[in-house]
């Protein structure tokens, strides 16, 4: 009986990881499809940056809408569940962006190999069971409460629940399907996005490949990421949003004209906000 319980816990862990990955894949694949259609409107030549821009806009908008509904109205469990299923199904609709992943995993030297090794370690860490006190107190329990009862809990006897906000609202969709690792894997993915932008984006001719490698290693060896990738604290997510918005402001906004510059301006402000 003990061995059966252990096996059941392992299955639940694997199920949670798979659901979380499929949900993120749905968000990204939808963003990729949308980025192809909006290419002429955004005027961002880099496909990866354009997809990331739409990815963060969609996820942030969904989180903002869900959080405000939970504050002033009751959340519909069936609707949340249906939206989550639809997002997962979208992820299986011609995910051709997988064909371009090889551009990011080509090992050219030992420094890049070290970067990938650290990233793989972070990914494994993001799959670990949730044990930190903050996550168990409100990062995960508040969205679970919101999903079960339809509103946000801010009672006097649970003061720390008032610390939850828009970041936790996005977790409601993964919780509806049992994907409790969604936030941790999303944290890792945002860190991976930052590294990919640094490695693949043409910043300046003075910034050579060795400087990019060094920058990535400096970022990846920050001890705080060891903590953040193993918890549901939604902090690397806004860091990636801010980093992307600064890329748009410094490298795309000065070269854009008229209506396109206005669109990029509002996107950058939204991501910073």
C-alpha positions in Angstrom: 0.0 0.0 0.0 2.9 2.4 0.8 4.5 1.7 -2.5 1.2 2.2 -4.3 0.8 5.6 -2.6 4.4 6.6 -3.6 3.7 5.6 -7.2 0.4 7.6 -7.2 2.3 10.6 -6.0 4.8 10.2 -8.8 2.0 10.0 -11.4 0.4 13.2 -10.0 3.8 14.9 -10.2 4.4 13.8 -13.8 0.8 14.8 -14.7 1.2 18.2 -13.2 4.4 18.8 -15.1 2.9 17.6 -18.4 -0.2 19.8 -18.0 1.9 22.8 -17.2 4.2 22.3 -20.2 1.2 21.8 -22.5 -0.5 24.9 -21.2 2.7 27.0 -21.8 3.1 25.4 -25.2 -0.5 26.5 -26.1 0.2 30.1 -25.1 3.4 30.2 -27.1 2.1 28.4 -30.2 -0.9 30.8 -30.3 1.5 33.7 -29.9 3.6 32.4 -32.8 0.6 32.0 -35.1 -0.6 35.5 -34.2 2.9 37.0 -34.7 3.0 35.8 -38.3 -0.3 37.6 -39.0 0.7 40.8 -37.2 4.1 41.0 -38.8 3.2 44.0 -41.0 1.6 45.8 -38.0 4.3 45.4 -35.4 7.2 45.9 -37.8 9.5 43.7 -35.6 11.7 41.8 -38.0 13.0 39.3 -35.5 10.4 36.5 -35.4 11.4 35.4 -31.9 11.1 38.9 -30.4 7.7 39.4 -32.1 6.4 36.1 -30.8 7.7 36.9 -27.3 6.0 40.3 -27.4 2.6 38.8 -28.2 3.2 36.0 -25.7 3.7 38.4 -22.8 0.8 40.7 -24.0 -1.6 37.7 -24.1 -0.6 36.2 -20.7 -0.6 39.6 -19.0 -4.0 40.5 -20.4 -5.5 37.2 -19.4 -4.0 37.6 -15.9 -5.3 41.2 -15.5 -8.8 40.3 -16.7 -9.0 37.2 -14.5 -7.8 39.0 -11.4 -10.3 41.9 -11.8 -13.1 39.5 -12.4 -12.2 37.6 -9.2 -12.2 40.9 -7.3 -15.6 42.2 -8.4 -17.5 39.1 -9.7 -17.5 35.3 -9.3 -15.2 33.2 -11.5 -16.9 30.5 -13.5 -15.1 27.2 -12.9 -16.5 25.6 -16.1 -15.4 28.6 -18.2 -11.9 28.6 -16.7 -11.6 24.9 -17.3 -12.8 25.3 -20.9 -10.4 28.1 -21.7 -7.5 26.0 -20.3 -8.5 23.0 -22.5 -8.7 25.3 -25.5 -5.2 26.8 -24.8 -3.8 23.2 -24.6 -5.5 22.2 -27.9 -4.1 25.3 -29.7 -0.6 24.1 -28.7 -1.1 21.0 -30.8 -2.2 22.9 -33.9 0.8 22.8 -36.2 3.5 23.8 -33.7 6.0 24.5 -36.5 8.1 26.8 -34.2 9.7 23.6 -32.9 11.5 23.4 -36.3 13.4 26.6 -35.4 14.6 25.4 -32.0 17.8 24.0 -33.5 19.0 27.6 -34.1 19.1 28.0 -30.3 20.7 24.7 -29.3 23.8 24.6 -31.6 26.8 24.1 -29.4 29.7 26.1 -30.8 32.1 26.2 -27.9 32.6 25.2 -24.3 31.1 28.5 -23.0 27.8 27.9 -24.8 27.9 24.3 -23.5 28.2 25.6 -20.0 25.3 27.9 -20.5 23.1 25.1 -21.7 24.2 22.9 -18.9 23.1 25.5 -16.3 19.8 26.0 -18.1 19.1 22.3 -18.1 19.9 22.3 -14.3 17.4 25.1 -13.8 14.8 23.2 -15.8 15.2 20.1 -13.7 15.0 22.3 -10.6 11.7 23.8 -11.9 10.2 20.3 -11.9 10.9 19.7 -8.2 8.0 19.5 -5.7 6.8 22.8 -4.2 8.1 23.2 -0.7 8.8 26.9 -0.1 6.6 28.6 2.6 5.5 31.6 0.4 4.1 29.4 -2.3 2.3 27.1 0.1 0.9 30.1 2.0 -0.5 32.3 -0.8 1.2 32.0 -4.2 -0.5 28.7 -4.9 -3.3 28.6 -2.4 -4.9 32.0 -3.3 -5.5 31.0 -7.0 -6.6 27.6 -5.8 -9.1 29.3 -3.5 -10.2 31.6 -6.3 -10.8 28.7 -8.6 -12.7 26.6 -6.0 -14.9 29.5 -4.6 -14.9 32.0 -7.5 -13.5 35.0 -5.7 -10.3 36.3 -4.2 -9.8 35.7 -0.4 -8.8 38.7 1.6 -10.1 37.8 5.1 -8.8 39.3 8.3 -7.5 36.0 9.5 -5.4 35.3 6.4 -3.4 38.5 6.1 -0.8 37.2 3.7 -3.5 36.5 1.1 -3.5 40.2 0.5 -0.1 39.9 -1.0 -1.4 37.9 -4.0 -2.2 39.8 -7.2 -2.2 39.6 -10.9 0.7 37.3 -11.1 -1.2 34.6 -9.2 -4.3 35.0 -11.3 -2.7 33.3 -14.3 -2.1 30.2 -12.2 -5.9 29.6 -11.9 -5.9 28.2 -15.5 -3.3 25.6 -14.8 -4.8 24.7 -11.4 -8.1 24.0 -13.0 -6.4 21.1 -14.8 -4.1 20.1 -12.0 -0.9 21.7 -13.4 0.6 23.0 -10.2 4.1 23.3 -11.7 3.0 25.9 -14.3 4.5 28.9 -12.5 7.8 27.2 -11.8 8.2 26.1 -15.5 7.1 29.5 -16.7 9.7 31.1 -14.4 12.4 28.9 -16.0 11.1 29.6 -19.5 11.3 33.4 -18.9 14.9 33.0 -17.8 15.5 30.9 -21.0 13.9 33.7 -23.1 16.2 36.3 -21.6 19.3 34.2 -22.4 18.0 33.6 -26.0 17.5 37.3 -26.6 21.0 38.1 -25.4 22.6 35.4 -27.6 20.6 35.9 -30.8 19.8 39.6 -30.9 22.1 41.9 -32.7 22.7 44.7 -30.0 25.8 46.4 -31.3 28.9 45.6 -33.3 31.0 46.3 -30.2 29.2 43.6 -28.2 30.8 40.4 -29.6 29.9 36.8 -28.9 32.3 36.4 -26.0 30.7 39.4 -24.2 27.3 37.8 -24.7 28.4 34.5 -23.2 29.9 36.3 -20.2 26.7 38.3 -19.7 24.6 35.1 -19.8 26.9 33.3 -17.3 26.7 36.3 -15.0 22.9 36.2 -15.1 22.6 32.4 -14.8 25.0 32.3 -11.8 22.9 34.7 -9.7 21.9 32.7 -6.6 18.4 34.3 -6.5 17.4 32.3 -9.7 18.0 29.0 -7.8 15.3 30.1 -5.4 12.9 31.6 -8.0 12.9 28.7 -10.5 11.9 26.3 -7.7 9.0 28.4 -6.4 5.7 29.9 -7.7 6.9 33.5 -7.0 6.0 35.3 -10.2 9.1 37.5 -10.4 11.2 36.2 -13.4 8.1 36.7 -15.5 7.9 40.5 -15.0 11.7 40.7 -15.3 11.5 39.2 -18.7 8.6 41.6 -19.6 10.7 44.6 -18.6 13.8 43.3 -20.4 11.8 42.8 -23.6 10.2 46.2 -23.3 13.6 47.9 -23.0 14.8 46.0 -26.2 11.8 47.5 -28.0 12.4 51.0 -26.7 16.1 51.2 -27.5 16.3 49.2 -30.7 12.9 49.4 -32.4 11.1 52.5 -31.2 13.7 55.1 -32.5 13.5 53.5 -36.0 9.7 53.2 -36.2 7.5 55.9 -37.8 4.0 57.3 -37.3 1.3 54.8 -36.2 3.8 51.9 -35.8 5.8 53.9 -33.2 2.6 54.6 -31.3 1.8 50.9 -31.2 5.3 50.0 -30.0 5.2 52.7 -27.4 2.0 51.4 -25.9 3.2 47.8 -26.0 6.4 48.9 -24.1 4.4 50.8 -21.5 2.0 47.9 -21.1 4.9 45.4 -20.5 6.6 47.8 -18.1 3.3 48.4 -16.3 
